[in-house]
Amino acid sequence: MTREIILGIDPGSLATGYGIVSWEDNRLHFVNAGIIRPHAGLTFAKRLERLYSGLKEVIGRHNPTVSAVEGVFQSVNARAALLLGHARGAVILAAVHGGLPVFEYSPITVKQAVVGYGRAEKSQVQHMVRILLNLSKKPAQDAADALAVAICHAHSSGSRLLSDSRENTG
């Protein structure tokens, strides 16, 4: 019997969703989900620190074995893409410092894995996450997106390893 506890992460500088599923004998089980929301009045650097520490807290509480993060989407707003890149860096660093390998999935790949259509709307992702995990209600949007990333990892064999915590990078 193999069991993997997957931490899915949907990074954002104002709200970062996390979702944890267990993948056991080719079956998904919901563990937990939530949103880390740094106070909007904080400086950007302090918000990144809050994302990092919040995710480290989640990792310490749930002991996942692997993490999966949603990749960067095409954005016409360069500033928004840059801020998202910083948030991604903070959460990836938290996962690596938590001893987790980090896998990356594009938004299209995540939607394809969960909904069956790579251009699905966020509401469709929420709906399918609720069904796939047998939840009584739809999770909040950022948490649903993170759960979708975790589900995508559970079903994926063609993932891209971003980091390996076992690597010695001196």
URNOR-V711944 format. One record per residue. N is the residue number from 1. RES is the residue in one small letter. SS is DSSP state (H for helix, E for strand, - for the rest). D_FIRST is the distance of its C-alpha to the first C-alpha in whole Angstrom. Layout:
n=<N:N>
res=<RES:RES>
ss=<SS:SS>
d_first=<D_FIRST:D_FIRST>
This chain:
n=<1:2:3:4:5:6:7:8:9:10:11:12:13:14:15:16:17:18:19:20:21:22:23:24:25:26:27:28:29:30:31:32:33:34:35:36:37:38:39:40:41:42:43:44:45:46:47:48:49:50:51:52:53:54:55:56:57:58:59:60:61:62:63:64:65:66:67:68:69:70:71:72:73:74:75:76:77:78:79:80:81:82:83:84:85:86:87:88:89:90:91:92:93:94:95:96:97:98:99:100:101:102:103:104:105:106:107:108:109:110:111:112:113:114:115:116:117:118:119:120:121:122:123:124:125:126:127:128:129:130:131:132:133:134:135:136:137:138:139:140:141:142:143:144:145:146:147:148:149:150:151:152:153:154:155:156:157:158:159:160:161:162:163:164:165:166:167:168:169:170>
res=<m:t:r:e:i:i:l:g:i:d:p:g:s:l:a:t:g:y:g:i:v:s:w:e:d:n:r:l:h:f:v:n:a:g:i:i:r:p:h:a:g:l:t:f:a:k:r:l:e:r:l:y:s:g:l:k:e:v:i:g:r:h:n:p:t:v:s:a:v:e:g:v:f:q:s:v:n:a:r:a:a:l:l:l:g:h:a:r:g:a:v:i:l:a:a:v:h:g:g:l:p:v:f:e:y:s:p:i:t:v:k:q:a:v:v:g:y:g:r:a:e:k:s:q:v:q:h:m:v:r:i:l:l:n:l:s:k:k:p:a:q:d:a:a:d:a:l:a:v:a:i:c:h:a:h:s:s:g:s:r:l:l:s:d:s:r:e:n:t:g>
ss=<-:-:E:E:E:E:E:E:E:E:-:-:-:-:-:E:E:E:E:E:E:E:E:E:-:-:E:E:E:E:E:E:E:E:E:E:-:-:-:-:-:-:-:H:H:H:H:H:H:H:H:H:H:H:H:H:H:H:H:H:H:H:-:-:-:E:E:E:E:E:-:-:-:-:-:-:-:H:H:H:H:H:H:H:H:H:H:H:H:H:H:H:H:H:H:H:H:-:-:-:E:E:E:E:E:-:H:H:H:H:H:H:H:H:-:-:-:-:-:-:-:H:H:H:H:H:H:H:H:H:H:H:-:-:-:-:-:-:-:-:H:H:H:H:H:H:H:H:H:H:H:H:H:H:H:-:-:-:-:E:E:E:E:-:-:-:-:-:-:->
d_first=<0:4:7:10:13:16:20:22:26:29:32:35:38:39:35:32:29:26:23:19:16:13:10:7:6:10:11:14:15:18:18:22:25:28:31:33:36:39:42:44:47:45:46:44:43:42:40:38:38:36:34:33:33:31:28:28:28:25:23:24:23:20:18:17:15:17:20:22:26:28:30:34:36:39:42:46:46:46:46:43:41:42:41:38:37:38:36:33:34:34:30:29:30:29:25:26:28:25:23:21:21:23:23:26:26:29:30:31:27:26:28:28:24:24:28:28:31:32:35:34:35:34:34:32:29:29:30:27:24:25:25:21:20:22:24:28:30:30:29:32:32:31:28:27:28:25:23:24:23:20:19:21:18:15:17:19:19:22:22:25:24:27:26:24:24:24:27:30:33:36>
